[in-house]
Amino acid sequence: MKRQAHLLLVVSMAAAILALLTWDYWAQRRNIEWVPYSVFEEQLREGRVAEVTVGDSVITGRLATPQGNGKDTLMATMMEPQVAERLGRFGVPYERVRESSWWQVLLSWLLPGVLIIGMWSLAARRMGPGLLGAGKSRAKIYMQKSTGVRFDDVAGVDEAKAELQEIVDFLKNPKEHGRLGARMPRGVLLMGPTGTGKTLLARAVAGEAGVAFFSISGSEFIEMFVGVGAARVRDLFDQARASAPAIIFIDELDALGRARTAFPTLGGQDEREQTLNQLLVEIDGFDPSVGVVLLAATNRPETLDPALLRAGRFDRQVLVDRPDRTGRVAILKVHARRIRIDPNVDLDQVAAITVGFAGADLANVVNEAALVATRRKAESVTLPDFTSAIERVVAGIEKKSRILGPRERELAATHELGHALVAMALPGGDKVHKVSIVPHGAGALGYTLQRPSEDRHLLRHGELQDKLAVLLGGRSAEILVFGEPSTGAADDLVKATNLARDMVMRFGMDGVIGAVVYDERPVSVIGAPHDGSPAPLAASEQTARRIDEAVHDLLENAARRATHLLSERREILDRCMRELIRRETLEEAELAALAAQPPMREIGPVAHEEEAAAIAA
């Protein structure tokens, strides 16, 4: 449609220019007669020419008396005086031929106009709607058949589906739901972490309702020209009303509806506020009987303007959270339809080791498992393929080209087994699924994969202390075996420090400071701080010093606890370390078998060059 419109514009302008040039040429030539130069001189000698105009290449003479055909002007191409004098002696007509013709003159006028129009059309195509259509909405329109998504294709978010099912019923049977005076919700806000299926749910609503679906991102309203965003909002709602019943879906609403400030900055802030104001006006102007529903999605609801969230605008706020174990099984079954999976695969086992995964993460795991099975020329996807896919998603790509020396292999094995053995020694710790010293990702020389026994939403003080001990278990094992730590514990220290500060400043788990919150970072409804900026500490200098001491005490106690647990299991640590260096990977059952073996003899620290070389061999 855009290409046809541009072509029609070019043809219309070219036709207008051609008509203008034709009229000008006819108007100038209707009273003029072109004659040979010899005839012009003859008329001049006979005194019939009253006035002569000499140009660069043309001589024009106005006749004293018009001719019988109505022509009152003679025009001839000028010749050099010496040539005309010589030719006049022979008494024959002579003239000079004009090298250019009328079509060349026409082309000299038409070609620049065509070039200008072509460049304008090219620039308009590169700029999207272009300057002439800057206020047009960029929303993509889908009908029922083109969405290709139904509620059966969405799993793991049953509560959100139930909320949106009522919207579908409103669109299908507005009279039935309005018989008691109820009106259709004007707006529904889908909020939750990234990858949980908010956009998929919106498309499923359109697919189930069988109505037009207008999809647009919040950032597409904002332009460098002030007023363009507001014009696009008006155009979008006009299109939706013309296609009613319809659904408008605005993805990433926080790009458009960010909270306004009392002192806006110069530049794009003014354009964003104008666009937001127009959106608020359009929502208020909704006629419930028209059948237009506004859906929006965001993963940062805490940044939205309060005017958007009040009753009468986004009447419903639906949380689309990460799925629980049952939901993960349902999501895996949906995506497993597209691959050839082994009948013996228990998807519940896959769901058990994917705690915290969103729907997009699970879809990626299924796809990666199919790729792993394809690489090994298998007939179907098995459970080890899913395990490899999860490891790839969690730990990164396996770096086979990164070769570690004997000392680094020994150090990496000690570090990872320190995490694993401390986790196995704690009764409430997560189960260790695998330990590996194969390098993965950007800088990981190994990893310990733990499998939670169940989904947890609340953690007690003792369980957080266990997590601290597991985090510091790798560093404690390094000090126990080699007498000093390494740089491999840097990421563990960051995580442990942040957890200890949260325990003191957010959770009130220090006995001296008590139940006082000193971390003022706003936390969103999806469970994470809205940004990574440090929190302003509203505390006295003495309290700040006590907070530092409490964090230090928590970390020191966790390190001593991990060291004590590893010292009691030193023989198991050395035995597992030799086996891990030899095999590079130990599964859960293999770790349990090694830990259950009776002690053979007391083995000291494997820190000598002879023993390290023997182990590497």
Secondary structure by P-SEA (a helix, b strand, c coil): caaaaaaaaaaaaaaaaaaaaaaaaaaacccbbbbcaaaaaaaaaaccccbbbbcccbbbbbbcccccccccbbbbbbccaaaaaaaaaacbbbbbbbcccaaaaaaaacaaaaaaaaaaaaaaaaacccccccccccbbbbcccccccccccccccaaaaaaaaaaaaaaaccccccccccccccbbbbbccccccaaaaaaaaaaaaccbbbbbccccccccccaaaaaaaaaaaaaaaaaccbbbbbcccccccccccccccccaaaaaaaaaaaaaaaaaacccccbbbbbbbbcccccccccccccccccbbbbbccccaaaaaaaaaaaaccccccccccaaaaaaaaccccaaaaaaaaaaaaaaaaaaccccccaaaaaaaaaaaacccccccccccaaaaaaaaaaaaaaaaaaaaccccccccccccccccccccbbbbbbbccccccccaaaaaaaaaaaaaaaaaaaaacccccccaaaaaaaaaaaaaaacccccccccccccccccccccccccccccccccccccaaaaaaaaaaaaaaaaaaaaaaaaaaaaaaaaaaaaaaaaaacccccaaaaaaaaaccccccccccccaaaaaaaac
